[in-house]
Amino acid sequence: MKGGGFAAAALTDQTFGQKPSMNVTREPVALPRATQLLNHGPVTIITSAHNGRSNVMAASWAMPLDFNPPKVVVVVDSRTLTRQLIEASGVFGLQLPSRKFAAQTLAVGTNAGFAIDKFSAFELETFVAEKIDVPMLAGCITWMECKVIPDDSQRHDLIIGEVVAAYADSRVYSNNRWHFGDDRDLRTCHYVAGGTFFATGEAFDVSPAANALSASPASR
Ligand SMILES: Cc1cc2nc3c(=O)[nH]c(=O)nc-3n(C[C@H](O)[C@H](O)[C@H](O)COP(=O)(O)O)c2cc1C
């Protein structure tokens, strides 16, 4: 799978016998800004592969760890196939599903890869990663390719990954900014439990609150 080459404006999708890809432009995200994709705490999907076997699982517990080089932490249960594949290969894909992909997200989070091939079962379209030998999910809206940083945090089911490539669907993220529009299906999601998600809401900007201790009497 390696070496497919990621082109910013042109898709190089390799489907694995599934439906043809949507016409989506994936634009590179500058690596020092990559962890910004996770700042708002969305549910993620982890893809993994080793020795001809690939898998996909939902993961709510994913967070930024460092800016540059960008690092992330994911919690992957020691009993999962995902964990086995990541430990064997040293790489994983971390992507954000949109609301439109929520049912598939739930499906890959409630079915074990030991029992089924989730890519086939749920007709998940994939494309070739740029820097790792792991299929990436076409139905998502941002993608990070990660290499595992060996660390003894594994005993808490953590995996620390360095992000070596990142890109985003330009309809919702470009120039280091999320810009969710009217299409509510194209929002990221936050998982609660039992099949309930929140879709990411409206953004708003603020200036820091005034520091009452440093304000002059005249300005009070
Ligand atoms: C929305 C959602 C989020 C989840 N988040 C996590 C998580 O952060 N870490 C984890 O180990 N399992 C999580 N799970 C459970 C795994 O996705 C589930 O155990 C999955 O079947 C593991 O797949 P595998 O054995 O094919 O690797 C989540 C499940 C759902 C539905």
The ligand as an SDF file (V2000), in Angstrom:
LIG
                    3D

 31 33  0  0  0  0  0  0  0  0999 V2000
  -18.0080    5.8540   19.7120 C   0  0  0  0  0  0  0  0  0  0  0  0
  -17.0760    4.8500   20.3210 C   0  0  0  0  0  0  0  0  0  0  0  0
  -15.8790    5.2580   20.8680 C   0  0  0  0  0  0  0  0  0  0  0  0
  -14.9690    4.3180   21.3940 C   0  0  0  0  0  0  0  0  0  0  0  0
  -13.7890    4.7570   21.9290 N   0  0  0  0  0  0  0  0  0  0  0  0
  -12.8680    3.8490   22.3420 C   0  0  0  0  0  0  0  0  0  0  0  0
  -11.6010    4.2640   22.8240 C   0  0  0  0  0  0  0  0  0  0  0  0
  -11.2800    5.4560   22.9010 O   0  0  0  0  0  0  0  0  0  0  0  0
  -10.7110    3.3120   23.1840 N   0  0  0  0  0  0  0  0  0  0  0  0
  -11.0070    1.9610   23.1200 C   0  0  0  0  0  0  0  0  0  0  0  0
  -10.1530    1.1330   23.4490 O   0  0  0  0  0  0  0  0  0  0  0  0
  -12.2010    1.5380   22.6540 N   0  0  0  0  0  0  0  0  0  0  0  0
  -13.1210    2.4430   22.2600 C   0  0  0  0  0  0  0  0  0  0  0  0
  -14.3280    2.0260   21.7600 N   0  0  0  0  0  0  0  0  0  0  0  0
  -14.5650    0.5850   21.6340 C   0  0  0  0  0  0  0  0  0  0  0  0
  -13.8260   -0.0050   20.4180 C   0  0  0  0  0  0  0  0  0  0  0  0
  -14.0570    0.7580   19.2520 O   0  0  0  0  0  0  0  0  0  0  0  0
  -14.3000   -1.4710   20.2330 C   0  0  0  0  0  0  0  0  0  0  0  0
  -13.8460   -2.2220   21.3380 O   0  0  0  0  0  0  0  0  0  0  0  0
  -13.8650   -2.0760   18.9560 C   0  0  0  0  0  0  0  0  0  0  0  0
  -14.7020   -3.1940   18.7150 O   0  0  0  0  0  0  0  0  0  0  0  0
  -12.4300   -2.5570   18.9560 C   0  0  0  0  0  0  0  0  0  0  0  0
  -12.2410   -3.1090   17.7010 O   0  0  0  0  0  0  0  0  0  0  0  0
  -11.1370   -4.1480   17.2770 P   0  0  0  0  0  0  0  0  0  0  0  0
  -11.0870   -5.2990   18.2250 O   0  0  0  0  0  0  0  0  0  0  0  0
  -11.6620   -4.5330   15.9420 O   0  0  0  0  0  0  0  0  0  0  0  0
   -9.8380   -3.4310   17.2360 O   0  0  0  0  0  0  0  0  0  0  0  0
  -15.2720    2.9520   21.3210 C   0  0  0  0  0  0  0  0  0  0  0  0
  -16.5030    2.5250   20.7800 C   0  0  0  0  0  0  0  0  0  0  0  0
  -17.4000    3.4710   20.2920 C   0  0  0  0  0  0  0  0  0  0  0  0
  -18.7060    3.0190   19.7120 C   0  0  0  0  0  0  0  0  0  0  0  0
  1  2  1  0
  2  3  1  0
  2 30  2  0
  3  4  2  0
  4  5  1  0
  4 28  1  0
  5  6  2  0
  6  7  1  0
  6 13  1  0
  7  8  2  0
  7  9  1  0
  9 10  1  0
 10 11  2  0
 10 12  1  0
 12 13  2  0
 13 14  1  0
 14 15  1  0
 14 28  1  0
 15 16  1  0
 16 17  1  0
 16 18  1  0
 18 19  1  0
 18 20  1  0
 20 21  1  0
 20 22  1  0
 22 23  1  0
 23 24  1  0
 24 25  2  0
 24 26  1  0
 24 27  1  0
 28 29  2  0
 29 30  1  0
 30 31  1  0
M  END
$$$$
